[in-house]
């Protein structure tokens, strides 16, 4: 029963000490009851009329936004409730125009002291006794604590700028400090885009050489003659147009770390010179006669199978043994799909800062498509996909239509003419289970559903892993 009805009912029966027609059922007293109810709610609540003027403003709203109730009431809500969606996608306006409520939409507001506060908002219509719309109500919850906890959790999943939840990557993280302290030559194997250079930089930053330069060279991007001069430098007159001497990358990285990416693309002739540097720790610049000491820690990386190249005679066996002192493998993204959600959050935060946007995240449909993709380009491909989505996204959430064309809807990937809806669902779930080794939690994340929902669907569809093991 509403406070107003309660007041009228009590008055008609004759409340003790309250004669009929007393101030107990006056509008002012009823309004006080409403204020008490609103102030007892932990979430912020405010209401507006059809002209968007604030008509009520509870205590939690005062504390979150930093504006007193007396100052807020009567003002347009956009002047008080300064949110990142006010101008282009006001959630309360959407409800007032469509009649549909909004539930737990995450946005940002700006408090009076300039702080950006993450909140979750819900909206609904206000109607009179005849059912006519007289305004709207919005409730919001301060997510600052949740955001702080999320950032702390993100720190636990990051290691030297590498974001990962994968047990494969955390196995690498566990041995990197020992590898860094050893000073030995390291070979990092992995597909393109898996973050081999990030691993190399992590080794450098954890080593005793961290205060000295980290110099990276892509051996596959330069022709042989240019790569040799880039690595070792040259003296004046060493070749045409060499009018003054130039230091090579070995000299620039003195005391630090030299990262040789795509070492498998180096020609046999240049392999001989690299072998001498690694064996004797010295080299001569092109056209020079003076031997220079190479005080450099070398880390190599390749996306090719060096052992197979060695067996084919295309990579020197002695050089292979020199670079393969400590071998690390950077796993591809398809083997660590649990890293996709934190990587997406990482890229969204970075692009928000670079582009001045306030994108809060991706929709469930987008996450499902990202989790299904095989990622031949690995983390680099995911980064490019998110940048593409940022360019097209004009709202607070990235939707499927913002993704590049290769991300087909989930239903299109599993539908075969003549299949029933239950068969389509069963096939989609089974495919996801097989991709995730029948790990229910990973499968639920890929499909964008709760793990209990997945469990109920497995029971209903009669899906079980091979051998009956769950």
C-alpha positions as a Markdown table, in Angstrom:
| # | Residue | x | y | z |
|---|---|---|---|---|
| 1 | Unk | 0.0 | 0.0 | 0.0 |
| 2 | Unk | 1.3 | 3.5 | -0.9 |
| 3 | Unk | 2.0 | 6.0 | 1.8 |
| 4 | Unk | -0.8 | 8.2 | 0.6 |
| 5 | Unk | -3.4 | 5.4 | 0.8 |
| 6 | Unk | -2.1 | 4.4 | 4.2 |
| 7 | Unk | -2.5 | 8.0 | 5.5 |
| 8 | Unk | -6.1 | 8.3 | 4.1 |
| 9 | Unk | -7.0 | 4.9 | 5.5 |
| 10 | Unk | -5.8 | 5.8 | 9.0 |
| 11 | Unk | -7.6 | 9.1 | 9.0 |
| 12 | Unk | -10.9 | 7.6 | 8.0 |
| 13 | Unk | -10.8 | 5.1 | 10.8 |
| 14 | Unk | -9.8 | 7.8 | 13.3 |
| 15 | Unk | -6.2 | 7.3 | 14.4 |
| 16 | Unk | -5.5 | 7.7 | 18.2 |
| 17 | Unk | -4.5 | 11.3 | 18.9 |
| 18 | Unk | -5.1 | 12.3 | 15.2 |
| 19 | Unk | -8.5 | 13.8 | 14.6 |
| 20 | Unk | -10.0 | 13.4 | 11.1 |
| 21 | Unk | -8.7 | 16.0 | 8.7 |
| 22 | Unk | -5.5 | 16.6 | 10.6 |
| 23 | Unk | -2.1 | 17.2 | 8.9 |
| 24 | Unk | -1.4 | 13.5 | 8.9 |
| 25 | Unk | -2.9 | 13.2 | 5.4 |
| 26 | Unk | -1.6 | 16.4 | 4.0 |
| 27 | Unk | 0.5 | 16.4 | 0.8 |
| 28 | Unk | 3.5 | 17.7 | 2.7 |
| 29 | Unk | 3.4 | 14.9 | 5.2 |
| 30 | Unk | 3.0 | 12.3 | 2.4 |
| 31 | Unk | 6.0 | 13.8 | 0.6 |
| 32 | Unk | 8.1 | 13.4 | 3.8 |
| 33 | Unk | 7.2 | 9.7 | 3.9 |
| 34 | Unk | 8.4 | 9.4 | 0.3 |
| 35 | Unk | 11.6 | 11.1 | 1.1 |
| 36 | Unk | 12.2 | 8.7 | 4.0 |
| 37 | Unk | 11.7 | 5.7 | 1.8 |
| 38 | Unk | 14.0 | 7.1 | -0.9 |
| 39 | Unk | 16.7 | 8.0 | 1.6 |
| 40 | Unk | 16.7 | 4.5 | 3.0 |
| 41 | Unk | 17.8 | 3.1 | -0.4 |
| 42 | Unk | 21.5 | 2.6 | -0.7 |
| 43 | Unk | 21.5 | 3.3 | -4.5 |
| 44 | Unk | 21.1 | 6.8 | -5.9 |
| 45 | Unk | 17.6 | 7.6 | -7.1 |
| 46 | Unk | 16.1 | 10.7 | -8.8 |
| 47 | Unk | 12.9 | 11.4 | -10.8 |
| 48 | Unk | 12.1 | 13.8 | -13.6 |
| 49 | Unk | 9.0 | 15.3 | -15.1 |
| 50 | Unk | 8.1 | 15.4 | -18.8 |
| 51 | Unk | 10.3 | 18.5 | -19.1 |
| 52 | Unk | 13.3 | 16.6 | -17.7 |
| 53 | Unk | 13.3 | 18.7 | -14.5 |
| 54 | Unk | 14.4 | 16.8 | -11.4 |
| 55 | Unk | 11.5 | 16.3 | -9.0 |
| 56 | Unk | 13.1 | 14.2 | -6.3 |
| 57 | Unk | 16.7 | 13.4 | -5.3 |
| 58 | Unk | 17.7 | 11.0 | -2.5 |
| 59 | Unk | 20.5 | 11.1 | -0.1 |
| 60 | Unk | 22.7 | 8.5 | -1.9 |
| 61 | Unk | 22.4 | 10.6 | -5.1 |
| 62 | Unk | 23.6 | 13.6 | -3.1 |
| 63 | Unk | 26.6 | 11.7 | -1.7 |
| 64 | Unk | 27.6 | 10.2 | -5.1 |
| 65 | Unk | 27.2 | 13.3 | -7.3 |
| 66 | Unk | 28.1 | 15.9 | -4.6 |
| 67 | Unk | 25.1 | 18.1 | -5.1 |
| 68 | Unk | 22.5 | 18.9 | -2.4 |
| 69 | Unk | 18.9 | 18.0 | -2.9 |
| 70 | Unk | 17.7 | 21.6 | -2.7 |
| 71 | Unk | 20.1 | 22.5 | -5.5 |
| 72 | Unk | 19.2 | 19.6 | -7.7 |
| 73 | Unk | 15.4 | 19.7 | -7.6 |
| 74 | Unk | 14.0 | 21.9 | -10.3 |
| 75 | Unk | 17.1 | 21.8 | -12.5 |
| 76 | Unk | 17.3 | 19.8 | -15.9 |
| 77 | Unk | 18.8 | 16.4 | -15.1 |
| 78 | Unk | 21.6 | 16.9 | -17.7 |
| 79 | Unk | 22.9 | 19.9 | -15.6 |
| 80 | Unk | 23.1 | 17.7 | -12.5 |
| 81 | Unk | 23.6 | 14.2 | -13.7 |
| 82 | Unk | 26.6 | 14.8 | -16.0 |
| 83 | Unk | 27.2 | 11.4 | -17.7 |
| 84 | Unk | 29.1 | 10.3 | -20.8 |
| 85 | Unk | 25.8 | 9.4 | -22.5 |
| 86 | Unk | 23.8 | 12.5 | -21.7 |
| 87 | Unk | 24.3 | 14.1 | -25.1 |
| 88 | Unk | 24.2 | 11.2 | -27.5 |
| 89 | Unk | 22.5 | 8.3 | -25.8 |
| 90 | Unk | 20.6 | 9.3 | -22.7 |
| 91 | Unk | 19.3 | 6.1 | -21.1 |
| 92 | Unk | 16.3 | 7.9 | -19.4 |
| 93 | Unk | 15.3 | 9.6 | -22.7 |
| 94 | Unk | 15.5 | 6.2 | -24.4 |
| 95 | Unk | 13.0 | 4.8 | -21.8 |
| 96 | Unk | 10.7 | 7.9 | -22.0 |
| 97 | Unk | 10.5 | 7.5 | -25.8 |
| 98 | Unk | 10.3 | 3.8 | -26.1 |
| 99 | Unk | 8.5 | 2.9 | -22.9 |
| 100 | Unk | 11.1 | 0.1 | -22.3 |
| 101 | Unk | 13.1 | 0.1 | -19.1 |
| 102 | Unk | 16.9 | 0.0 | -19.1 |
| 103 | Unk | 18.5 | -2.5 | -16.6 |
| 104 | Unk | 22.0 | -2.2 | -15.2 |
| 105 | Unk | 23.7 | -0.2 | -18.0 |
| 106 | Unk | 27.3 | 0.7 | -17.1 |
| 107 | Unk | 28.2 | 4.4 | -17.8 |
| 108 | Unk | 30.4 | 7.2 | -16.4 |
| 109 | Unk | 29.3 | 10.3 | -14.6 |
| 110 | Unk | 31.4 | 13.4 | -13.6 |
| 111 | Unk | 31.0 | 14.5 | -9.9 |
| 112 | Unk | 31.2 | 18.1 | -8.9 |
| 113 | Unk | 34.9 | 17.7 | -7.9 |
| 114 | Unk | 35.7 | 16.5 | -11.4 |
| 115 | Unk | 36.1 | 12.7 | -10.6 |
| 116 | Unk | 34.9 | 10.3 | -13.2 |
| 117 | Unk | 32.7 | 7.7 | -11.4 |
| 118 | Unk | 31.7 | 4.4 | -13.0 |
| 119 | Unk | 28.0 | 3.6 | -12.2 |
| 120 | Unk | 25.3 | 1.1 | -13.2 |
| 121 | Unk | 21.9 | 2.7 | -14.1 |
| 122 | Unk | 18.4 | 1.4 | -14.4 |
| 123 | Unk | 15.4 | 3.4 | -15.6 |
| 124 | Unk | 11.6 | 3.2 | -15.6 |
| 125 | Unk | 8.5 | 5.3 | -16.4 |
| 126 | Unk | 6.4 | 7.1 | -13.8 |
| 127 | Unk | 2.7 | 7.0 | -14.4 |
| 128 | Unk | -0.3 | 8.6 | -12.7 |
| 129 | Unk | -3.5 | 6.8 | -11.6 |
| 130 | Unk | -4.9 | 7.0 | -15.1 |
| 131 | Unk | -1.8 | 5.4 | -16.6 |
| 132 | Unk | -0.5 | 8.5 | -18.2 |
| 133 | Unk | 3.3 | 9.0 | -18.3 |
| 134 | Unk | 4.2 | 11.9 | -16.0 |
| 135 | Unk | 8.0 | 11.4 | -15.9 |
| 136 | Unk | 10.7 | 8.9 | -15.3 |
| 137 | Unk | 12.9 | 7.5 | -12.5 |
| 138 | Unk | 16.5 | 6.5 | -12.6 |
| 139 | Unk | 18.4 | 4.5 | -10.0 |
| 140 | Unk | 22.2 | 4.2 | -10.1 |
| 141 | Unk | 24.9 | 2.3 | -8.2 |
| 142 | Unk | 28.4 | 3.6 | -7.6 |
| 143 | Unk | 30.8 | 1.0 | -9.1 |
| 144 | Unk | 34.0 | 2.7 | -7.9 |
| 145 | Unk | 34.9 | -0.1 | -5.5 |
| 146 | Unk | 34.1 | -2.7 | -8.2 |
| 147 | Unk | 36.4 | -0.8 | -10.6 |
| 148 | Unk | 39.2 | -0.6 | -8.1 |
| 149 | Unk | 38.9 | -4.4 | -7.4 |
| 150 | Unk | 38.9 | -5.0 | -11.2 |
| 151 | Unk | 42.1 | -3.0 | -11.6 |
| 152 | Unk | 43.7 | -4.9 | -8.8 |
| 153 | Unk | 42.7 | -8.1 | -10.4 |
| 154 | Unk | 44.1 | -6.9 | -13.7 |
| 155 | Unk | 47.4 | -6.2 | -12.0 |
| 156 | Unk | 47.5 | -9.8 | -10.8 |
| 157 | Unk | 47.0 | -11.0 | -14.4 |
| 158 | Unk | 49.8 | -8.7 | -15.8 |
| 159 | Unk | 53.5 | -9.3 | -15.8 |
| 160 | Unk | 55.9 | -6.7 | -17.2 |
| 161 | Unk | 53.2 | -5.3 | -19.5 |
| 162 | Unk | 52.0 | -8.8 | -20.6 |
| 163 | Unk | 48.3 | -9.3 | -19.8 |
| 164 | Unk | 47.4 | -13.0 | -19.3 |
| 165 | Unk | 45.3 | -15.4 | -17.2 |
| 166 | Unk | 46.6 | -18.4 | -19.0 |
| 167 | Unk | 48.4 | -21.1 | -17.1 |
| 168 | Unk | 50.7 | -21.5 | -20.1 |
| 169 | Unk | 51.8 | -17.9 | -19.9 |
| 170 | Unk | 52.0 | -17.9 | -16.1 |
| 171 | Unk | 54.3 | -20.9 | -16.5 |
| 172 | Unk | 56.6 | -18.7 | -18.6 |
| 173 | Unk | 56.3 | -15.8 | -16.1 |
| 174 | Unk | 57.5 | -18.1 | -13.3 |
| 175 | Unk | 60.8 | -18.9 | -15.0 |
| 176 | Unk | 61.5 | -15.5 | -16.5 |
| 177 | Unk | 63.3 | -14.0 | -13.5 |
| 178 | Unk | 65.8 | -16.9 | -13.5 |
| 179 | Unk | 66.2 | -16.7 | -17.2 |
| 180 | Unk | 66.9 | -12.9 | -16.9 |
| 181 | Unk | 69.5 | -13.3 | -14.2 |
| 182 | Unk | 71.4 | -16.1 | -16.1 |
| 183 | Unk | 72.6 | -13.7 | -18.8 |
| 184 | Unk | 72.5 | -16.6 | -21.4 |
| 185 | Unk | 71.4 | -16.3 | -25.0 |
| 186 | Unk | 67.6 | -16.9 | -25.3 |
| 187 | Unk | 65.6 | -18.2 | -28.2 |
| 188 | Unk | 61.9 | -17.4 | -28.2 |
| 189 | Unk | 59.7 | -19.4 | -30.6 |
| 190 | Unk | 56.2 | -18.6 | -31.5 |
| 191 | Unk | 53.8 | -17.5 | -34.3 |
| 192 | Unk | 53.7 | -13.9 | -35.5 |
| 193 | Unk | 51.7 | -11.7 | -33.1 |
| 194 | Unk | 52.1 | -13.8 | -30.0 |
| 195 | Unk | 54.2 | -11.2 | -28.1 |
| 196 | Unk | 57.7 | -12.5 | -28.5 |
| 197 | Unk | 59.2 | -9.0 | -28.2 |
| 198 | Unk | 57.2 | -8.3 | -25.0 |
| 199 | Unk | 58.8 | -11.4 | -23.5 |
| 200 | Unk | 62.2 | -10.2 | -24.6 |
| 201 | Unk | 61.6 | -6.8 | -23.1 |
| 202 | Unk | 60.4 | -8.5 | -19.9 |
| 203 | Unk | 63.7 | -10.5 | -19.7 |
| 204 | Unk | 65.7 | -7.3 | -20.2 |
| 205 | Unk | 63.8 | -5.4 | -17.5 |
| 206 | Unk | 64.3 | -8.2 | -15.0 |
| 207 | Unk | 68.0 | -8.5 | -15.7 |
| 208 | Unk | 71.0 | -6.6 | -14.4 |
| 209 | Unk | 71.1 | -4.8 | -17.8 |
| 210 | Unk | 67.8 | -3.0 | -17.4 |
| 211 | Unk | 69.4 | 0.4 | -17.0 |
| 212 | Unk | 71.1 | 0.0 | -20.4 |
| 213 | Unk | 69.5 | 0.1 | -23.9 |
| 214 | Unk | 67.1 | -2.5 | -25.3 |
| 215 | Unk | 67.6 | -2.5 | -29.1 |
| 216 | Unk | 65.3 | -4.5 | -31.4 |
| 217 | Unk | 66.1 | -5.5 | -35.0 |
| 218 | Unk | 63.7 | -7.3 | -37.4 |
| 219 | Unk | 66.1 | -9.5 | -39.4 |
| 220 | Unk | 63.4 | -10.5 | -41.9 |
| 221 | Unk | 62.6 | -6.9 | -42.9 |
| 222 | Unk | 66.0 | -5.9 | -44.3 |
| 223 | Unk | 68.1 | -7.2 | -47.2 |
| 224 | Unk | 71.4 | -8.9 | -46.3 |
| 225 | Unk | 73.8 | -6.1 | -47.1 |
| 226 | Unk | 71.7 | -3.5 | -45.2 |
| 227 | Unk | 71.1 | -5.8 | -42.3 |
| 228 | Unk | 74.9 | -6.4 | -41.9 |
| 229 | Unk | 75.6 | -2.7 | -41.8 |
| 230 | Unk | 72.7 | -2.2 | -39.4 |
| 231 | Unk | 74.0 | -4.8 | -37.0 |
| 232 | Unk | 77.8 | -4.0 | -37.1 |
| 233 | Unk | 78.0 | -0.5 | -38.3 |
| 234 | Unk | 80.5 | 0.8 | -40.8 |
| 235 | Unk | 83.5 | 3.1 | -41.2 |
| 236 | Unk | 83.8 | 6.1 | -43.5 |
| 237 | Unk | 84.6 | 5.0 | -47.0 |
| 238 | Unk | 83.4 | 1.4 | -46.4 |
| 239 | Unk | 81.2 | 1.7 | -49.5 |
| 240 | Unk | 79.8 | 4.4 | -51.8 |
| 241 | Unk | 78.1 | 7.2 | -49.9 |
| 242 | Unk | 79.6 | 6.1 | -46.6 |
| 243 | Unk | 80.9 | 9.6 | -45.9 |
| 244 | Unk | 81.1 | 9.2 | -42.1 |
| 245 | Unk | 81.1 | 6.3 | -39.7 |
| 246 | Unk | 77.9 | 4.9 | -38.3 |
| 247 | Unk | 77.4 | 2.8 | -35.2 |
| 248 | Unk | 75.6 | -0.5 | -35.6 |
| 249 | Unk | 73.0 | -2.0 | -33.3 |
| 250 | Unk | 75.6 | -4.1 | -31.4 |
| 251 | Unk | 77.3 | -0.8 | -30.5 |
| 252 | Unk | 74.0 | 1.0 | -29.6 |
| 253 | Unk | 73.0 | -1.9 | -27.3 |
| 254 | Unk | 76.3 | -1.9 | -25.5 |
| 255 | Unk | 75.8 | -3.0 | -21.9 |
| 256 | Unk | 72.2 | -3.8 | -22.7 |
| 257 | Unk | 70.2 | -6.3 | -24.7 |
| 258 | Unk | 70.0 | -6.8 | -28.5 |
| 259 | Unk | 66.8 | -8.5 | -29.7 |
| 260 | Unk | 67.1 | -10.2 | -33.1 |
| 261 | Unk | 63.6 | -10.9 | -34.3 |
| 262 | Unk | 63.0 | -13.4 | -37.1 |
| 263 | Unk | 66.5 | -14.9 | -36.8 |
| 264 | Unk | 65.4 | -17.7 | -39.1 |
| 265 | Unk | 65.4 | -15.4 | -42.1 |
| 266 | Unk | 69.1 | -14.5 | -41.9 |
| 267 | Unk | 71.2 | -15.7 | -44.8 |
| 268 | Unk | 74.0 | -18.3 | -44.4 |
| 269 | Unk | 76.7 | -15.7 | -45.0 |
| 270 | Unk | 75.5 | -13.4 | -42.3 |
| 271 | Unk | 74.9 | -16.4 | -40.0 |
| 272 | Unk | 78.7 | -16.9 | -40.0 |
| 273 | Unk | 79.3 | -13.3 | -38.6 |
| 274 | Unk | 76.6 | -13.7 | -36.0 |
| 275 | Unk | 78.2 | -17.0 | -34.9 |
| 276 | Unk | 81.5 | -15.2 | -34.3 |
| 277 | Unk | 79.9 | -12.5 | -32.2 |
| 278 | Unk | 78.2 | -15.1 | -30.0 |
| 279 | Unk | 81.3 | -17.2 | -29.7 |
| 280 | Unk | 84.0 | -14.6 | -29.3 |
| 281 | Unk | 82.0 | -11.6 | -28.1 |
| 282 | Unk | 83.7 | -9.3 | -30.6 |
| 283 | Unk | 83.2 | -8.0 | -34.1 |
| 284 | Unk | 84.5 | -5.5 | -36.7 |
| 285 | Unk | 82.4 | -2.8 | -38.4 |
| 286 | Unk | 82.2 | -2.9 | -42.2 |
| 287 | Unk | 85.4 | -1.4 | -43.6 |
| 288 | Unk | 87.1 | -1.4 | -40.2 |
| 289 | Unk | 90.2 | -3.1 | -38.9 |
| 290 | Unk | 89.7 | -2.5 | -35.2 |
| 291 | Unk | 88.0 | -5.3 | -33.2 |
| 292 | Unk | 85.2 | -4.1 | -30.9 |
| 293 | Unk | 84.1 | -6.0 | -27.8 |
| 294 | Unk | 80.4 | -6.9 | -27.9 |
| 295 | Unk | 79.1 | -6.4 | -24.3 |
| 296 | Unk | 75.6 | -7.4 | -25.3 |
| 297 | Unk | 73.0 | -9.9 | -24.2 |
| 298 | Unk | 71.4 | -11.4 | -27.3 |
| 299 | Unk | 67.8 | -12.6 | -27.4 |
| 300 | Unk | 66.6 | -14.2 | -30.6 |
| 301 | Unk | 63.1 | -14.9 | -31.8 |
| 302 | Unk | 61.6 | -16.8 | -34.7 |
| 303 | Unk | 58.2 | -17.8 | -36.1 |
| 304 | Unk | 59.9 | -20.7 | -38.0 |
| 305 | Unk | 61.0 | -24.2 | -36.9 |
| 306 | Unk | 64.8 | -23.6 | -36.5 |
| 307 | Unk | 65.4 | -27.3 | -35.8 |
| 308 | Unk | 63.8 | -28.2 | -39.1 |
| 309 | Unk | 65.7 | -25.5 | -41.0 |
| 310 | Unk | 68.9 | -26.9 | -39.4 |
| 311 | Unk | 68.1 | -30.4 | -40.6 |
| 312 | Unk | 67.5 | -29.0 | -44.1 |
| 313 | Unk | 70.8 | -27.2 | -44.1 |
| 314 | Unk | 69.3 | -23.8 | -44.3 |
| 315 | Unk | 70.4 | -22.7 | -40.8 |
| 316 | Unk | 73.8 | -23.4 | -39.4 |
| 317 | Unk | 73.8 | -26.1 | -36.8 |
| 318 | Unk | 76.6 | -24.4 | -34.7 |
| 319 | Unk | 74.7 | -21.2 | -34.7 |
| 320 | Unk | 71.5 | -23.0 | -33.7 |
| 321 | Unk | 73.2 | -24.4 | -30.6 |
| 322 | Unk | 74.5 | -20.9 | -29.8 |
| 323 | Unk | 71.2 | -19.3 | -29.9 |
| 324 | Unk | 69.3 | -22.2 | -28.4 |
| 325 | Unk | 70.8 | -22.0 | -24.9 |
| 326 | Unk | 67.5 | -21.2 | -23.3 |
| 327 | Unk | 64.4 | -21.9 | -25.4 |
| 328 | Unk | 61.0 | -20.4 | -24.6 |
| 329 | Unk | 57.7 | -20.9 | -26.5 |
| 330 | Unk | 55.1 | -18.1 | -26.8 |
| 331 | Unk | 51.8 | -20.0 | -27.1 |
| 332 | Unk | 49.3 | -18.8 | -29.8 |
| 333 | Unk | 46.1 | -17.1 | -28.7 |
| 334 | Unk | 43.9 | -20.0 | -29.7 |
| 335 | Unk | 45.6 | -22.1 | -27.0 |
| 336 | Unk | 44.9 | -19.5 | -24.3 |
| 337 | Unk | 41.4 | -18.2 | -25.1 |
| 338 | Unk | 40.9 | -17.2 | -21.4 |
| 339 | Unk | 43.3 | -14.3 | -22.2 |
| 340 | Unk | 40.8 | -12.8 | -24.7 |
| 341 | Unk | 38.5 | -11.0 | -22.1 |
| 342 | Unk | 41.4 | -9.3 | -20.2 |
| 343 | Unk | 43.2 | -8.4 | -23.5 |
| 344 | Unk | 39.9 | -6.8 | -24.7 |
| 345 | Unk | 39.7 | -4.8 | -21.5 |
| 346 | Unk | 43.3 | -3.8 | -21.9 |
| 347 | Unk | 42.9 | -2.6 | -25.5 |
| 348 | Unk | 39.6 | -0.8 | -24.6 |
| 349 | Unk | 41.3 | 1.1 | -21.8 |
| 350 | Unk | 44.2 | 2.0 | -24.1 |
| 351 | Unk | 42.1 | 3.2 | -27.0 |
| 352 | Unk | 39.9 | 5.2 | -24.7 |
| 353 | Unk | 42.9 | 7.1 | -23.6 |
| 354 | Unk | 44.3 | 7.5 | -27.1 |
| 355 | Unk | 41.0 | 8.5 | -28.8 |
| 356 | Unk | 39.3 | 10.3 | -25.9 |
| 357 | Unk | 36.3 | 8.0 | -25.9 |
| 358 | Unk | 34.3 | 6.4 | -23.1 |
| 359 | Unk | 33.6 | 2.9 | -24.5 |
| 360 | Unk | 32.8 | 0.8 | -21.5 |
| 361 | Unk | 33.2 | -2.7 | -23.0 |
| 362 | Unk | 31.8 | -5.2 | -25.6 |
| 363 | Unk | 28.4 | -6.8 | -25.8 |
| 364 | Unk | 27.9 | -10.5 | -25.1 |
| 365 | Unk | 27.5 | -11.2 | -28.8 |
| 366 | Unk | 30.9 | -9.6 | -29.5 |
| 367 | Unk | 32.6 | -11.6 | -26.8 |
| 368 | Unk | 31.1 | -14.8 | -28.2 |
| 369 | Unk | 32.5 | -14.1 | -31.7 |
| 370 | Unk | 35.9 | -13.2 | -30.3 |
| 371 | Unk | 36.0 | -16.4 | -28.3 |
| 372 | Unk | 35.1 | -18.5 | -31.3 |
| 373 | Unk | 37.7 | -17.0 | -33.7 |
| 374 | Unk | 40.9 | -19.0 | -34.3 |
| 375 | Unk | 43.2 | -15.9 | -34.3 |
| 376 | Unk | 45.8 | -16.8 | -37.0 |
| 377 | Unk | 47.3 | -13.3 | -36.3 |
| 378 | Unk | 47.1 | -13.9 | -32.5 |
| 379 | Unk | 47.2 | -10.9 | -30.1 |
| 380 | Unk | 48.2 | -8.5 | -32.9 |
| 381 | Unk | 45.0 | -9.5 | -34.8 |
| 382 | Unk | 42.9 | -9.0 | -31.7 |
| 383 | Unk | 44.4 | -5.5 | -31.2 |
| 384 | Unk | 43.6 | -4.6 | -34.9 |
| 385 | Unk | 40.1 | -5.9 | -34.5 |
| 386 | Unk | 39.5 | -3.8 | -31.4 |
| 387 | Unk | 40.9 | -0.7 | -33.1 |
| 388 | Unk | 38.6 | -1.3 | -36.1 |
| 389 | Unk | 35.6 | -1.6 | -33.7 |
| 390 | Unk | 36.7 | 1.7 | -32.0 |
| 391 | Unk | 36.6 | 3.6 | -35.2 |
| 392 | Unk | 33.0 | 2.5 | -36.0 |
| 393 | Unk | 31.6 | 2.5 | -32.4 |
| 394 | Unk | 29.7 | 5.7 | -31.5 |
| 395 | Unk | 28.0 | 4.4 | -28.4 |
| 396 | Unk | 29.3 | 3.2 | -25.0 |
| 397 | Unk | 29.4 | -0.5 | -26.0 |
| 398 | Unk | 31.0 | -2.3 | -29.0 |
| 399 | Unk | 28.4 | -4.3 | -30.9 |
| 400 | Unk | 28.9 | -7.1 | -33.5 |
| 401 | Unk | 28.4 | -4.7 | -36.4 |
| 402 | Unk | 31.5 | -2.8 | -35.3 |
| 403 | Unk | 33.8 | -5.8 | -35.8 |
| 404 | Unk | 35.7 | -6.6 | -39.0 |
| 405 | Unk | 34.0 | -8.7 | -41.6 |
| 406 | Unk | 35.7 | -12.0 | -40.8 |
| 407 | Unk | 33.7 | -12.2 | -37.5 |
| 408 | Unk | 30.6 | -14.0 | -38.7 |
| 409 | Unk | 27.6 | -14.3 | -36.3 |
| 410 | Unk | 27.7 | -17.5 | -34.3 |
| 411 | Unk | 24.4 | -18.8 | -35.8 |
| 412 | Unk | 25.7 | -18.5 | -39.3 |
| 413 | Unk | 28.7 | -20.7 | -38.4 |
| 414 | Unk | 26.5 | -23.6 | -37.3 |
| 415 | Unk | 23.3 | -23.5 | -39.2 |
| 416 | Unk | 22.6 | -26.2 | -41.8 |
| 417 | Unk | 19.4 | -26.2 | -43.8 |
| 418 | Unk | 16.9 | -28.5 | -42.3 |
| 419 | Unk | 18.3 | -28.4 | -38.7 |
| 420 | Unk | 15.9 | -27.7 | -35.8 |
| 421 | Unk | 16.6 | -25.0 | -33.3 |
| 422 | Unk | 17.6 | -27.6 | -30.7 |
| 423 | Unk | 20.0 | -29.2 | -33.1 |
| 424 | Unk | 21.6 | -25.9 | -33.9 |
| 425 | Unk | 22.0 | -25.1 | -30.2 |
| 426 | Unk | 23.4 | -28.5 | -29.4 |
| 427 | Unk | 25.9 | -28.3 | -32.3 |
| 428 | Unk | 27.1 | -24.8 | -31.2 |
| 429 | Unk | 27.6 | -26.0 | -27.6 |
| 430 | Unk | 29.3 | -29.2 | -28.6 |
| 431 | Unk | 31.7 | -27.3 | -31.0 |
| 432 | Unk | 32.5 | -24.9 | -28.2 |
| 433 | Unk | 33.1 | -27.7 | -25.7 |
| 434 | Unk | 35.4 | -29.5 | -28.0 |
| 435 | Unk | 37.4 | -26.4 | -28.7 |
| 436 | Unk | 37.8 | -25.9 | -25.0 |
| 437 | Unk | 38.6 | -29.5 | -24.1 |
| 438 | Unk | 35.2 | -29.9 | -22.4 |
| 439 | Unk | 36.1 | -27.2 | -19.9 |
| 440 | Unk | 32.7 | -25.9 | -18.9 |
| 441 | Unk | 33.8 | -22.6 | -17.5 |
| 442 | Unk | 35.9 | -21.7 | -20.6 |
| 443 | Unk | 33.0 | -22.9 | -22.8 |
| 444 | Unk | 30.5 | -20.7 | -20.9 |
| 445 | Unk | 32.8 | -17.7 | -21.4 |
| 446 | Unk | 33.1 | -18.4 | -25.1 |
| 447 | Unk | 29.4 | -18.7 | -25.6 |
| 448 | Unk | 28.7 | -15.6 | -23.4 |
| 449 | Unk | 26.5 | -17.4 | -20.9 |
| 450 | Unk | 26.6 | -18.3 | -17.2 |
| 451 | Unk | 28.2 | -21.6 | -16.3 |
| 452 | Unk | 25.0 | -22.7 | -14.5 |
| 453 | Unk | 23.0 | -22.0 | -17.7 |
| 454 | Unk | 25.5 | -24.1 | -19.7 |
| 455 | Unk | 25.1 | -26.9 | -17.1 |
| 456 | Unk | 21.3 | -26.9 | -17.5 |
| 457 | Unk | 21.6 | -26.9 | -21.3 |
| 458 | Unk | 24.0 | -29.9 | -21.2 |
| 459 | Unk | 21.5 | -31.8 | -19.1 |
| 460 | Unk | 18.6 | -30.9 | -21.3 |
| 461 | Unk | 20.4 | -31.7 | -24.6 |
| 462 | Unk | 22.1 | -34.8 | -23.1 |
| 463 | Unk | 25.6 | -33.7 | -24.0 |
| 464 | Unk | 28.4 | -35.6 | -22.3 |
| 465 | Unk | 32.2 | -35.7 | -22.9 |
| 466 | Unk | 33.7 | -38.8 | -24.7 |
| 467 | Unk | 34.0 | -41.7 | -22.2 |
| 468 | Unk | 31.4 | -40.1 | -19.9 |
| 469 | Unk | 33.9 | -38.1 | -17.9 |
| 470 | Unk | 32.7 | -34.7 | -16.7 |
